[in-house]
Amino acid sequence: MATNNYHKAFKLQGKSFNSLNELLIFSNVFSVEVFDFLNEWFNDSSFIIVKTSGSTGKPKEIQLQKKHMINSAKATGAFFNLIEDTTALLCMSAEYIAGKMMIVRSLVLGWDLTIVKPLANPLKDIEGTFDFCAMVPLQVKSSLNDLHKVNKLIIGGGALSSELQSQLQQINTQCFATYGMTETITHIAVKKLNNLENIIASKTKQSFYSVLPNIKISKDKRNCLLISAPEISNETVITNDLVKLISETKFDWLGRYDNIINSGGVKLIPEQIELKLSQIIERRFFVYGKPDESLGDKLVLIVEGVVDESILNEVKLLKALKKYETPKEIFFIKEFIETESKKIDRIKTFYKFTSN
């Protein structure tokens, strides 16, 4: 059993609890998802079962050791200097690891946790402020006018557009992109997104992911990231994430190995092309390799929403794109197919709407 206790300073919805039973009764009235997780967290098992996001394959259930989750919570607290009585907001589902870990951090570190529904703008009707919060990019985009209510914000679950990153430069909230997955118990590295005075002064205007305490990184022959983190995983985590190692503790994320498009012998990394396209496309979109007799795979652009021919014209004129990075076709799809965790399912979306 990992633990049957919680930090004496822990609060939920501003309420302290004199016993575990009192906490469970309160959570059952408040949220079935939270109650179910707390029941599992405080049972006699040394692990919990969680679902992977399904963003890179079929969702599956895996076991995570509770002691590893506790270590992950402590590492986050140490990295961001979030001590007891930190006010935290959970605005994502407690069904997935990101939501579960916000609860674990609060239990272990003694935070005052407020839980709200996972809406597009969860801060809209909240009057108070918070020391710490986690959001997905869609929530950040919808919450720009209310982000002043959060001191430190971590953003995960998808890439940020160039436009959104630019908008964050006008925000006082300390914003960080996170790198991680269910297998690494959420983030093992973070990247500062705004307030980059020292970086801008050096004219690079770029920051890199920095690993949390007790994390070692390396690359395999594919140039994919390897993660050695004995305090959160018994085995080295082999990823499909293409990276450039900057130092022993910093790396630049380039894209997914399994998303690489081989077009006429040229290997294209979709995420790098999408970052450039995000300068002109405000809707959700992605690029994909459409089977082609002469090229093997032909680079195409998939855009969500009604047809807008001006987008195609803007793409052709985008100077940031190299010749072979320019999409050969564009498809407009009314609504993308999503995974259970609300990420774009590229494969299902492409083949359902464009394979004919």
TATABEL-V232987 format. One line per field, one symbol per residue. ss: DSSP state (A for helix, B for strand, O for the rest). psi: psi as a letter, one per 40 degrees, with the letter a starting at -180 (. if undefined). Layout:
ss: ???
psi: ???
This chain:
ss: OOOOOOOOOOBBOOBOOOOAAAAAAAAAAAOAAAAAAAAAAOOOOOBBBBBOOOOOOOOOBBBBBAAAAAAAAAAAAAAAOOOOOOBBBBOOOOOOAAAAAAAAAAAAAOOBBBBOOOOOOOOOOOOOOBBBBBBOAAAAAAOAAAAAABBBBBBOOOOOOAAAAAAAOOOOOBBBBBBBBAAAOBBBBBBBOOOOAAAAAOOOOOOOBBBOOOOBBBBOOOOBBBBBOOOOOOOOBBBBBBBBBOOOOBBBBBBBAAAOBBBOOBBBOAAAAAAAAOOOOOOOBBBBBBBBOOOBBBBBBBBBOOOOAAAAAAAAAOOOOOAAAOOOBBBBBOOOOBOOOOOBOAAAAAAAAOOO
psi: hdieiihdehihfehiheidddddddddddhddddddddddeaeieiihihidedeahiihihhhddddddddddddddefgaiehhihhfihediddddddddddddefihhhhiigidgeedehdaiidiihiidddddeedeeeeehdhhihaeiihiddddddeeehdhhhhiihaiddegaieiihhdiffdddddeedfiiihhiiifhhiaiadefihhhhgdeeheihhhifhhihhdaeeiihhdahdeehhhhfehhhhddddddddedeheiiiiiihhhhddechhhihhhhaihgddddddddehddhideehhdihhhhdhihiidefihgdddddddeee.
